[in-house]
Amino acid sequence: MSSTLFRTKRVEQSILDTEEPEHALKKSLSALDLTVFGVGVIIGTGIFVLTGTVARNNAGPAVALAFVVAGVVCALAALCYAEFASTVPVAGSAYTFSYASLGELPAWIIGWDLVLEFALGTAVVAVGWSGYIASLLDNAGWHLPAALSGRDGADGFGFDILAAALVLVLTAILVLGTKLSARVTSIVVAIKVTVVLTVIIAGAFFIEGDHYDPFIPKAQEVPAGDSLQSPLIQLMFGWAPSNFGVMGIFTAASVVFFAFIGFDVVATAAEETKNPQRDMPRGILGSLLICTTLYVAVSIVVTGMQKYTDLSITAPLADAFKATGHPWFAGFISFGAAVGLTTVCMILLLGQTRVFFAMSRDGLLPTFFSHVHPKFRTPHRPTILLGVIIAIVAGFTPLSELAELVNIGTLFAFVVVAIGVIILRKSRPDLPRAFRTPWVPFIPILSVAASLWLMLNLPAETWLRFAIWMVLGFVVYFVYGRSHSRLGREQAAAGQGVTPPNGGAR
């Protein structure tokens, strides 16, 4: 049984699968498209909202260092992703990488994890986008009925129609093709980056040096229930949860990590890239470098404009300009935030559908979802299915409590990918690698340790919900996936002397 659970899919076989006409995706993306995708999905809720929260509660002006810490953790993982994406240019990201290195069951686990991560991420961002749009409409004198804005009406019914509509529109765009998605994303990213640069440049004129004193506020011990730090830290290491101080920076890093979620989505588009061996590393590492630089600059400017204790938790960038006597910036920044969250939502949805498509093509999910549209060459069936489900979830469910599941799911994927790099280096040293992670196994091991550290900083409730989702995944795999595995059927056919699909050319 163990041999079937950990059977690996050869890299060459994965690549051959992408060339089958009924499963072939259109290759239309360049390094610039991938970088735009990465920037488009990374710059979002984190920069527009979390800066104020962690500055006030955890790190003070040192929130800039928290962004650096989170960026370093992501950079370590990005080096591993870049090697895998250039070596195994197949849709599915960490799922496909795991199948080639760790085996079928670990691949299923990570694929199941990514489906949850991207689905919740899409829904959470859609609800956040709805809030910004509703605010802009309110400012213009147009008010949605409470029952259609996510707020309960008189009869207790509430449906966030804006969030649901956004997901459905983006679903239609993704069905029409990734090149169209890239063009839409390019326009939106240009607007979003313009807003961020405006905050940095204009805000620099209003910085007051005394707002940085102290840069790292003195540590304050607080009850575990009142801290964003997980009680797991105290349980395992004996450290009392604290806000501010050096430990406050690490606690803040585990929170602002949400701001970096999405760069790994770039890897899911490997199969639709013209030259993945060259362009995937550029897209992954380039987008992460750009966004980390912007995050650090914005956090330095905002905490210099306004004392960290006075920063807004809901709209720190906009309110910082209000505090300096420039309220017109608030509407401009809110508009940029709403526009920015649009691309975050679309690219997370794209990532989820590609993982689902790859799992379906391997037989671990129904193969009905592995056929591409005859004209647009996109996986239209899983895109439509998941788009409708997420639209319903975003419309009916307040997802603030589940947002942390996105963090733990991403960090878990980082751990698996880093381990996979080490294993594949040993099991397949002959594979051509256009990009090689430096200092293996040191960098992958460091990536695993850093990711696990941030996971430990998440609340225990998040670990419990994550465990429940994983248990459900095991049930689905053993009830359906294991017996329908395409790799398993082909190996069984070969063992019985039966010609496998495609005449054994695989």
N, C-alpha and C positions, 0 to 999 in steps of 0.2 A: 504493500500500500504506500509506504514511504517513497518508493521509487516513482510512483505515478503522481504523488502530490508535489514532488520536487523535480519533475521532468522539465528540462529547459528547452526553449525554442531557439534553434540556431539563428544567429543574426542573418545569415544568408537566406534562410527560409522566410524570415520576417520581411526582408526586402523583396523577395520573389512574390510574396502575397500582395504587395502594393502594385504589382504590374498586371494583375488579373483584371480584365476589362470591367467586370461588374463591380469591382472593389476599388478601382483606381481613382484617386483624387487628382484634381487639376493642379499642376505645378505653376504657380503664378507669383509667388512672393520673393522679394529680394531682401538683402540685408537691411536696407532702409525701412522696408515694410515691417520687418520683424522688430527693429528698434522702435518704430512708431507704436507697434502693438504693445511692446513692453512698457514704454513710457505712458501709453494710454491707459493701461490697466493698473500701473503702480501709483501714479499720481491721482489720488481720489480722497476718500474719507480721511485717511491718515493725516494728510497735510492740512486739510481744511477744518478738521474737528479735533483730532487727538492731541495736537500741540498744546492747546490750552489745558486739557484735562491732566496730562502727565506733568506739565509744568507746575500746576497748582497743587497736585496731590502727591507727586513722587520725586521730581528732580529739580524744580526751579529752573533757572536759566540753563542748567546743565542738561536740559532736555536735548540740546544739540548733541551732547555726547551719547545720549540714549539712542539717537538716530544713527550715530556712527557705529555703536555696538551692534544694533540690529542690522545695519548695512553690512558689517563685517561677517556676521553669521550667514547672511544671504550670499555674500560674495564667496564664502567657502563652499556653500552648496552650489553656487552658480558655476564654479570651476568644474565640479563633478558633472553637473547637467550638461555643460558645454562638450565634455568628452563624449558622453553617451549620445547626445543629440547629433553630433557629427559622425559618430561611428554607427549608430542605429537610426538612420533618418526615417523613422516610421511614426505614424500618428499614435498617440497614447502616452507620450511623455514617460513618467516614472513607471507606469504600468508595463509598457513595452520593454523598458530597460530591465525591470525586475524579471520579466519572463525570460530574458536572454541570459541572466546571470544567477538569479536565486531560485527560479523554478516557478511552476504554475500556481501553487497555493500562495506563496508570497506575492506573486504578481496579481492574483485575484484580490488579495487583501489590500494592496496599495491602490488597485483600480477602484475597488469599492470605497476606499477612503477618499480618493479624488472626486468621485461622483458626489459624495456628501460635501466636500470642501467647496467645489465650484457651484453646486446648487445653492447652498446656503449663502455663499458669497454673492451670487447673483441676486438672490432675493433680498438680502440685507441692503445691498447697494441700491436696488430698485426702490425700496422703501425710503432710504435716505434721499434719493433723487426726488421722490414724490414730495417730501417735506420741503425741500428747497423750492420746488415749483409752486407748491401751495403758498409758500411765504411770498414769492414774487407776485402771484396772482392777488393775494390779500393786499399787498402794497399798491397794486393797481386798482383796487376796489372791486375785484371779482372774487367772490367767495363760493367755494364748492360746498354743497350740502355736507353736513357732518357724516352722514352715512356713506358718502362716496369719497371721503378723504382719509379713511382709515380710522376715524374717530367714531365711536358708537353713537348712533342716532337715538331718538327717543324710544325706539322699540328694541334697542340693544343690538341692532344689526350694524355692522360696519364693514365696508369693502373699499380698499384703497384702489380706486379705479385708475389713478395715474400710474401707480407702480405696475399694475397688471398690463395696462396699455403699453407701457415702455417695453416690457419683456416681449410682448407679442409683436411689436413693430421691429424690434431687433432680431427676433426669430425669423421674420420674413426677409430681412436684409441678409442674414447668414445663409438662408436657403438659396438666395440668388447668387451667392459666390463670395469667396474670401477676398478676391481682388476688389470687389465693390465694398466689402467690409473694410479693407485697408484704406480705400479712398475716403470713406466716411470718417474713419478713425483719424486719418491724417489731418483733415479739416478741424475736427474737434480737438485733437491734441494741440494743434497750433493755437487755438483759442485758449486752451487751458494753460499752456506754457506761458503765453502772453500775460495771463492774469498773475501767475506765480512770479514771473520776472518783474511785473509792475509792483507787486508787493515788496519784493526785495529792493528794487531800485528806489521807489518812492519812499518806502518805509525807512531806508537808511538815513534820510534827512531828518527823521524825528527820533533817532536813537538818543537816549540819555544814559550816560555811563553809570550813574548810580543805581540804575535798574539791574545791573549785573552784580551788585553787592548784597549778599554773598552769591558767588556763581554756583557753588554747591552748598545749599543750605544744610545746617547741622541736622544730623539724623535724629528722628523722633520715633521712639518705640510706641506702637499702637496695638490695640487688640487685634488678633488675627482676623476677626470678622470684619474689621473696619479697614483693612488694608487690601490693596489689589494683589499683594503677594500671596502665593499659595501657602497654606499651612503645611504642605508637603516639605517645604524647605526646612521649617522648624523641626518637623518629625524626623527627617533624614539626617540633618546636619546640626540640629540644636541651636540654630540661629533664630532670634526673635524677629518677627516681621517688623520692618521699619519703613518709614517714608523719609525721603531725602537722604543725604549722605551718599557714600559710594554705593551702598546696597540699593538705595533709591533709584540710582541710575540704571542698575540692572533690572529692577522691577519695572521701571519705565520702558526699558528696551523690550521686555516681554509684551508690553501693551502696544507700543508703537510698531511692533513687528507687523501688526495688521496692515500698516501703511505700505509695506513692501510686498504683500501678498500679490501674486500675479506674474512675477517675472518668469516663474516656471511654466506659465501658460504658453510662453513663446515656444517651448519645446514640443508642445502638442501639435504645432503647425509644421513640424519638420518634413512631413510627407508632401506638403503643399509648397515647399520651397524649391526654387530653381536650382540652387547650388548649396544644399544643406551642409556639406562638409566645410565649406568656407563661411557661409552666412549665419549658421546657427550660433556659433560662438560669438560672432560680432553682435548679433541681435541680443543675445542673453546678457553678455557682460556690458555691452554699450548702454543698454537701457537702464541697467542697475546702477552704473556709474553716474549717469546723468541725473537720475532721480535722487540718489543719495546726496549728491552735491546740492541740488535744489532744496532738499529737506533740511539739511544742516543750515544753509543760508537763510531760509525762511524762519527757522526756529530762533536763530541768533537775532534776526531783525525784530521779530515780534516781541521777544522777551526784552529787547532793548527799548522798544517803543512804549511798553507798558510794564509796570511791576508785575512779576509773575503771580503774586497773590491777588491781583486785580483782573487777570486774564479771564475772558469768557470761556466757559466750558463748551458751549454749543457752537459759537461762531467767533473764535479768537482772532482770526485775521481781520474780519470785517469790524469787529468791535474795537480792535486796537486803533484803527483809523478813526473811528468815532471819538475815541478818547483824545485824539490829537486835534479834533475839530474839523475833520474831513468826512462827514457822514455819507457823502455821495459815493465814496469808495465801497460802502457796505453793499449797495445794490449791484455794483460792478463785480465784486468778489462773489456774491451769492449767485450771480449769473454764471460766472466761471466755474463755480463748484457744481452747479446743476449740469452744465455742459460736460464737465469733466467726468462726472459719475456716469454719464451715458456710455462713454467708451469703456469704463471699468466693467459695467454690466454686460456689454456686448462681448468683450473678450473673455470674460469668465464663462459666459454661455458657450462661446466657441470652444473653449478648452474642455468643458464638460462633454459636449457632443462628440469631440474627437476621441476622448477616452472611451466613451460608451460605444462608439463605432468600432474602435480597435478590439474591445472585448467581445463585441458581437461577431466580428470577422473571425475571431479565434474560437467561436462556438460557446464561449462561457456565458454569453447572453444570447437570446434568440437571433438567429442569422437574418431574420426579416429586416433587422435594422442595419445590416452591413452593406446593403445595396445603395449605390449613389445615384443621384438624379441623372437621367440620360443627357440632359442639355447642360445643366449648370455644374455637373460633376462634384456635387456636394452631398454629404450624408443627410439628405432631407428628412428621412423618417425619424431618426433619433432627435434631430434638431426640432422638428415640430412637436414630437411627444414631450420632450423635456421642456420646451418653451411653454407649452400649455400648462404643464404641471407646476412649473416655477411661477408662472403668472398667477395661478390660483393660490399658491402658497403665499406669494408676496401680497396678494390682495386681501387675504383673510387673516394672516398671522403676524403679530408683532414679534419680530425676530431678534430683539436686542439681547435676550438671554442666551440665544443660540449662537451669537456672533463669534464667541470664543471658540466654538467648535471648528471654525474656519482656521484659526491659528494652530490648534493642535493637529488638525489634519495635514496642514502644510508642513509643519515641523516633522511629523512622522514620515512624510514623503521624502524630506531632505535626508533623514536618517537612512532610509532604505536605499536611496540613490547612491549615497556615499559608500555604503557597504558594498553595493553592487559594483562600483568602480574597482574596488580592491579585488573582488572575486573574479571579475571578468579579465582583469590584468593577468591573473594567475592561470585561469582556465583557457583563455584565448589570447595569448600574447602575440599570435600571428595576425590578428585583425588589423587592417589599416586604420590608423587613427589620425584624422586631419588635425585634431586638437587633442593634446594630452594634458591631463591635470598634473600640475607640477608637484614634486615631492610626495609621490605616492609611496607608502600609505599614510604619511604624516598629515597631509591636508585632509583627506577623507576622514581620518580618525578625529582630527580637530573639529571637523564639521559635525560629526556625530555627537561629540561632547558638547559643543556649543548649542546644538539644536535641543538636545536632552535637557540642558540647563534651562533654556527658555520654557520648555514644556513643564518643567517642575515649578515654574513661577506662575503657572495657570491654576485657577481654582480647582479644588477636588471635584466639584460638581461637573466641571467640563470633562474630567477624566472618566467619570461615571457615564455620562451621555455618550462619550466616544466608545467606551467599552460595549454599551448596549448596541450601538450601530455595528460594531465589529462582530458581535455575536450573531446578529441578524445576517450579516454577510456570510459567515460560516454556514449558516443554515441554507442560504440560497445556493452556495457553491456545492455543498454535498447533496442537495436535493436535485439540482439542475446542472450546474456548470461542469462538475467532474465527469458526469456521464455523457455530456454533449460536447466535450472538448474536442476541437478539430485535431489538435496535435495527438490527443489520446487515441482517437479513431484511426488516424494514419499510422501510428505506431502499432496498434493492434492489427491493422490490415497487413502491415509489412511483416509482422511476426507470424502471421498465418499464411504467408505466401500469396496474399491477395494484392493486386495492383492498387496502390493508393490513388487518391484523386490526382488528376492531371498527369496520369500515366507514370507517376513516380518521378517526374522531372523536378520535384521539389527537393 
